[in-house]
């Protein structure tokens, strides 16, 4: 008779899951009825759709600062790639920074978010 008890448990589980499904269907139908029966907002309370004027745009000063920062970054990279006296030849030297960093850069990097 042990098989009968597992069958009964399965029936109880099926019954409880169908009850949950019916409850979910009732909730969904209640939500759709309330949202479809609500009246649309008056025109004065509807915000205007965002247009091209709502987006921020770069002006000449922004482009100038961006280009200067990009050029400065490229120049620093070229300097360290071709003209620096100490080269980082191995992966360990690159990852460890030659183990010669001072206390200020290390503490600033630990504090930074």
HELIX and SHEET records of a PDB file:
HELIX    1   1 UNK A    2  UNK A   37  1                                  36    
HELIX    2   2 UNK A   43  UNK A   45  5                                   3    
HELIX    3   3 UNK A   52  UNK A   54  5                                   3    
HELIX    4   4 UNK A   60  UNK A   78  1                                  19    
HELIX    5   5 UNK A   79  UNK A   83  3                                   5    
HELIX    6   6 UNK A   91  UNK A   96  1                                   6    
HELIX    7   7 UNK A   97  UNK A   99  5                                   3    
HELIX    8   8 UNK A  103  UNK A  111  1                                   9    
END                                                                             
